[in-house]
Amino acid sequence: MQGSAPLVLLAAGGTGGHLFPAQALAEALRQRGVAVDLATDERAARYGHDFPARETHLIPSATIRGRDPVSLMKTGGALAIGTIKAFALLGRIRPVAVVGFGGYPTLPPLFAATLRRIPTVIHDANAVMGRANRMLSSRVDAIATSFPGMTLGPLAAKATCTGNPLRPMVIQAAALPYPSLERDGLIKLLIFGGSQGARVMADIVPPAIEAMAPQLRARLNVTQQARGEDETRVRDVYARLGVKAEVAPFFSDLPARIAASHLIVSRSGASTVAELAAIGRPAILVPLPGALDQDQLANADVLAKAGGAIMLSQDGFTPQRLAREIAGLASDPAKLPAMAAGAKSAGVLDAADRLADLVLRVANVIPATR
């Protein structure tokens, strides 16, 4: 532990969807005089370089990818090694609480914490609980959810709906008003497919724009995230059509770009939906198909029910359908601002503070500052 400050260990897999809410909680805890360490996996290098942690600890883990005996033995072995290393780590750093953000890399630190009887909290960013969190839910002291109404059965008594913690750059973007939109005026369209991009966006969106009436196409200003292998072909289509477009594999300032956009077309990962709601921007959402938990479908449904999004299945996500949806929204200047207000109604801006308060209550720690 550093000085006299209590220490909280955050456990998060190395993807944006897990690290971003953990980063937001880390900032909120630091404001309360609490030190933070991060336990993660090797993938964190892309997103975790600016994580506000005293130390970052790489803990071995594995995801269940097959049900055959050999695959299960390999996964079990990796998780066992990770738990042993996490157990030793907890004995050395002695945190007052361990907080997990879902994904299999959180299993070893949280299992080890329950063995050492260290207070534990799990946070689930999605509208349905993920598999790793389900494995931990009966063992931990508290469960934080991002959306109200998550089905938890007998575990509901230890659940608190905090919302999904947002990074400071999202909070800043949320203060910006919806961009003015005039009839026949410029429409800023933002397309992305999660932190790793999505091939389907490269396959569908450019031909959808090509299928639009020339008058509508001329109004578009497109910003699109495309994987490296898709970047050139996407850019070439827009150049051929004379559409003003910026295409790149990754945007580090995505919240600001969301705020500057009139309409977003994207997947519906938990962080994406939380940021769209907080910032208050309308979207056409295409949930990732085939997920065992159907988490993106549930996330998109939350925003759609709030009036902030149109949800399309991937099977229904065709160039012709997308062109019709965008044309319908562009035909009436009141439609997009109304959807923006609907999205905003589902946003939770103080989720990081709510979660920080919950963690410190579970840890029985009185914060030094706020």
C-alpha positions in Angstrom: 0.0 0.0 0.0 1.2 3.5 -0.8 1.6 5.6 2.3 -1.5 5.5 4.5 -4.0 5.6 1.6 -6.3 2.6 1.3 -5.7 0.5 -1.8 -8.4 -1.0 -4.1 -7.5 -3.5 -6.8 -9.5 -3.3 -10.0 -9.6 -6.4 -12.2 -10.5 -5.9 -15.8 -9.9 -7.6 -19.1 -7.8 -5.8 -21.6 -10.5 -4.5 -23.9 -12.1 -1.0 -24.0 -15.4 -2.3 -22.8 -13.9 -3.5 -19.5 -11.1 -1.0 -19.1 -13.0 2.2 -19.7 -15.5 1.8 -16.8 -12.6 0.6 -14.6 -10.7 3.7 -15.5 -13.6 5.9 -14.6 -13.9 4.2 -11.2 -10.2 4.6 -10.7 -10.5 8.4 -11.2 -13.5 8.6 -8.8 -11.6 6.6 -6.1 -8.5 8.8 -6.5 -10.6 11.8 -5.8 -11.6 10.2 -2.5 -7.9 9.7 -1.5 -7.9 6.0 -2.4 -5.0 4.4 -4.3 -5.7 2.0 -7.2 -3.9 -0.9 -8.7 -5.0 -2.7 -11.9 -5.0 -6.5 -12.5 -5.4 -7.2 -16.2 -4.1 -9.3 -19.2 -1.6 -8.6 -21.9 -4.2 -7.0 -24.2 -4.4 -3.9 -22.0 -1.4 -2.3 -23.8 -3.7 -0.7 -26.3 -6.1 0.9 -23.9 -4.3 0.9 -20.5 -1.3 3.1 -21.1 -3.0 6.1 -19.4 -4.9 4.0 -16.8 -4.5 5.9 -13.4 -3.1 3.0 -11.5 -0.3 3.0 -9.0 0.8 -0.4 -10.4 -0.5 -2.7 -13.2 -0.3 -6.4 -12.6 -0.6 -9.0 -15.4 -2.4 -12.1 -14.2 -2.7 -15.2 -16.3 -6.1 -16.2 -17.4 -8.0 -18.0 -20.2 -11.4 -18.0 -21.9 -13.4 -21.1 -22.4 -13.3 -21.6 -26.1 -14.2 -25.3 -26.4 -16.1 -27.9 -24.5 -13.8 -30.8 -25.3 -11.8 -32.2 -22.3 -8.4 -30.9 -23.6 -9.7 -27.3 -24.0 -11.4 -27.4 -20.6 -8.2 -28.7 -19.0 -6.1 -26.0 -20.6 -8.5 -23.3 -19.5 -8.8 -24.7 -16.0 -5.0 -24.9 -15.7 -4.5 -21.3 -16.8 -7.2 -20.1 -14.4 -5.6 -22.1 -11.5 -2.2 -20.6 -12.2 -3.7 -17.1 -12.3 -5.6 -17.7 -9.1 -2.3 -18.8 -7.3 -0.5 -15.7 -8.6 -3.4 -13.5 -7.7 -3.5 -15.0 -4.2 0.2 -14.2 -3.7 -0.3 -10.7 -5.1 -3.2 -9.9 -2.7 -1.0 -11.0 0.2 1.7 -8.6 -0.8 -0.4 -5.5 -1.7 -3.2 -6.0 0.8 -6.1 -4.1 -0.8 -9.2 -3.1 1.1 -11.4 -4.4 -1.7 -11.2 -6.0 -5.1 -13.5 -4.9 -7.9 -14.1 -7.0 -11.1 -15.5 -5.7 -14.4 -16.4 -8.9 -16.1 -14.5 -11.2 -18.6 -12.5 -14.2 -17.7 -9.3 -12.2 -16.7 -11.3 -11.1 -13.6 -11.8 -14.6 -12.4 -8.4 -15.3 -10.8 -8.2 -12.0 -8.8 -11.8 -12.3 -7.6 -11.6 -15.9 -6.7 -8.3 -15.2 -4.8 -10.0 -12.3 -3.0 -12.9 -14.4 -1.8 -10.4 -17.0 -0.5 -8.6 -14.3 1.4 -11.9 -12.9 2.6 -11.2 -9.5 1.1 -14.4 -7.5 0.3 -15.4 -8.0 -3.3 -17.6 -6.2 -5.9 -18.4 -7.1 -9.5 -19.8 -4.6 -12.0 -21.6 -5.7 -15.2 -21.7 -3.2 -18.0 -24.3 -5.1 -20.0 -28.1 -5.4 -19.7 -27.6 -9.2 -19.1 -25.0 -10.6 -16.8 -22.0 -12.1 -18.5 -20.7 -15.7 -17.9 -17.6 -14.7 -15.8 -19.7 -12.5 -13.6 -22.3 -15.2 -13.2 -19.6 -17.6 -12.0 -18.6 -15.0 -9.4 -22.0 -13.6 -8.4 -22.7 -16.0 -5.6 -19.3 -15.5 -4.0 -18.9 -11.7 -4.0 -20.2 -9.2 -1.5 -22.0 -6.8 -3.9 -23.1 -6.7 -7.5 -23.3 -3.4 -9.4 -25.4 -3.2 -12.6 -25.5 -0.7 -15.4 -29.2 -1.1 -16.2 -32.2 -1.4 -13.9 -34.2 -4.6 -14.0 -31.4 -7.1 -14.5 -32.6 -10.6 -13.7 -30.7 -11.8 -10.7 -33.1 -14.1 -8.8 -32.0 -14.8 -5.2 -29.0 -12.6 -5.7 -31.1 -9.4 -6.2 -30.6 -8.4 -2.5 -27.0 -7.6 -3.0 -27.4 -5.8 -6.3 -27.2 -2.0 -6.8 -27.9 -0.2 -10.1 -25.0 2.3 -10.4 -25.0 2.8 -14.2 -21.9 2.2 -16.3 -19.0 4.5 -15.2 -17.9 7.0 -17.8 -14.5 8.3 -18.6 -13.9 12.1 -18.1 -13.8 12.6 -21.8 -17.3 11.2 -22.1 -18.5 13.5 -19.3 -17.0 16.5 -21.1 -18.7 15.4 -24.4 -22.0 15.0 -22.6 -22.1 18.7 -21.8 -22.2 19.6 -25.5 -25.6 20.3 -27.1 -26.9 18.3 -30.0 -25.5 19.9 -33.2 -27.9 22.2 -35.0 -29.6 20.5 -38.0 -31.3 22.5 -40.7 -33.6 21.1 -43.4 -31.4 20.2 -46.3 -28.4 21.0 -44.2 -25.2 19.0 -43.5 -25.6 15.6 -41.7 -22.6 14.4 -39.8 -22.7 10.6 -39.8 -20.4 8.5 -37.6 -19.8 4.8 -38.1 -17.9 2.5 -35.9 -18.0 -1.1 -34.8 -16.6 -1.3 -31.3 -13.0 -1.0 -30.2 -11.8 -3.5 -32.8 -13.9 -2.2 -35.7 -16.4 -4.4 -37.6 -16.2 -5.8 -41.1 -19.9 -5.5 -41.6 -19.8 -1.7 -41.3 -17.3 -1.6 -44.2 -19.4 -4.0 -46.2 -22.8 -2.3 -45.7 -22.4 1.4 -45.1 -20.5 2.6 -48.2 -22.9 0.8 -50.6 -25.9 2.2 -48.5 -24.6 5.7 -49.1 -24.1 4.9 -52.8 -27.8 3.8 -53.0 -29.0 7.1 -51.6 -30.5 9.8 -53.7 -27.7 12.2 -54.9 -29.3 15.1 -53.0 -29.1 13.3 -49.7 -25.6 11.9 -50.4 -24.4 15.4 -51.0 -25.5 16.4 -47.5 -23.4 13.8 -45.8 -20.1 14.2 -43.9 -18.9 10.7 -43.0 -16.5 9.6 -40.3 -16.0 5.9 -40.3 -13.9 3.5 -38.3 -12.6 0.7 -40.6 -10.2 -2.1 -39.9 -6.8 -1.7 -41.5 -7.6 -4.3 -44.2 -10.8 -2.5 -45.1 -9.6 1.1 -44.8 -8.5 1.6 -48.4 -11.6 0.1 -50.1 -14.0 2.1 -47.8 -12.1 5.3 -48.5 -12.1 4.6 -52.3 -15.9 4.2 -52.4 -16.4 7.6 -50.7 -13.8 9.3 -53.0 -15.6 7.8 -56.1 -19.0 9.1 -54.8 -17.6 12.5 -53.9 -18.6 12.1 -50.3 -16.5 14.0 -47.7 -15.2 11.3 -45.4 -12.6 10.6 -42.8 -11.7 6.9 -42.5 -9.3 5.4 -39.9 -8.9 2.2 -38.0 -9.2 3.8 -34.5 -10.3 7.1 -33.1 -8.8 8.0 -29.7 -11.3 10.9 -29.3 -14.4 8.9 -30.1 -16.6 10.6 -27.4 -16.0 14.0 -28.9 -16.8 12.7 -32.4 -20.0 11.2 -31.0 -21.0 14.6 -29.6 -20.2 16.3 -32.9 -22.4 13.8 -34.9 -26.0 14.0 -35.9 -26.4 10.2 -36.3 -24.3 7.2 -35.3 -24.3 3.7 -36.9 -22.6 1.2 -34.7 -22.6 -2.1 -32.7 -24.2 -2.0 -29.3 -21.5 -2.9 -26.8 -22.1 -1.8 -23.3 -19.6 1.1 -23.4 -21.0 2.3 -26.7 -24.6 2.3 -25.4 -23.6 4.0 -22.2 -21.8 6.7 -24.0 -24.5 7.3 -26.6 -27.0 7.7 -23.7 -24.8 10.0 -21.7 -23.9 12.2 -24.6 -27.5 11.9 -26.0 -27.0 11.1 -29.7 -29.4 9.1 -31.9 -28.2 5.8 -33.4 -28.9 2.9 -35.7 -27.6 -0.1 -33.7 -26.6 -3.5 -35.1 -26.1 -5.9 -32.2 -23.3 -8.5 -32.7 -25.0 -11.7 -33.7 -24.3 -15.1 -32.3 -23.3 -14.0 -28.8 -24.2 -16.7 -26.2 -25.6 -14.1 -23.8 -27.1 -11.9 -26.5 -25.8 -8.9 -24.5 -25.6 -6.5 -27.3 -29.2 -7.2 -28.3 -30.3 -6.4 -24.7 -28.2 -3.3 -24.6 -29.6 -2.0 -27.9 -33.1 -2.7 -26.7 -32.6 -0.4 -23.7 -31.8 2.6 -26.0 -34.5 1.6 -28.5 -37.2 1.6 -25.8 -36.0 5.0 -24.7 -36.6 6.3 -28.2 -33.0 6.9 -28.8 -32.1 4.2 -31.3 -33.3 2.1 -34.2 -32.3 -1.5 -33.8 -31.5 -3.7 -36.8 -30.5 -7.3 -36.8 -27.4 -8.1 -38.8 -29.6 -10.1 -41.2 -31.7 -7.0 -41.8 -28.7 -4.7 -42.0 -28.6 -4.3 -45.8 -27.5 -1.3 -47.9 -31.0 -0.8 -49.0 -32.5 -0.9 -45.5 -29.8 1.4 -44.1 -30.3 3.8 -46.9 -34.0 3.9 -46.2 -33.6 4.4 -42.5 -31.1 7.3 -42.9 -33.3 8.9 -45.6 -36.3 8.7 -43.3 -34.5 10.4 -40.5 -33.1 13.0 -42.7 -36.5 13.9 -44.2 -37.7 15.5 -41.0 -35.4 17.8 -39.0 -37.3 17.1 -35.8 -36.7 13.3 -35.8 -33.1 13.2 -35.0 -33.2 15.8 -32.1 -36.1 13.9 -30.7 -34.1 10.7 -30.7 -31.2 12.5 -29.2 -33.4 13.5 -26.3 -34.7 9.9 -25.9 -31.1 8.6 -25.8 -30.2 11.3 -23.2 -33.1 10.2 -21.0 -31.4 6.8 -20.5 -28.0 8.2 -19.6 -26.3 8.1 -16.1 -23.6 10.7 -15.7 -22.6 10.0 -12.1 -22.2 6.2 -12.4 -18.5 6.3 -11.4 -19.4 8.2 -8.2 -22.2 5.8 -7.4 -19.9 2.8 -7.9 -17.1 4.4 -5.9 -19.5 4.9 -3.0 -20.6 1.3 -3.2 -17.1 0.0 -3.2 -16.1 2.0 -0.1 -19.2 1.0 1.7 -18.4 -2.7 1.1 -14.8 -2.1 2.1 -16.0 -0.2 5.2 -13.6 2.7 4.3 -14.4 6.4 5.0 -13.0 8.4 2.1 -10.4 11.1 2.9 -11.7 13.5 0.2 -14.5 13.8 -2.3 
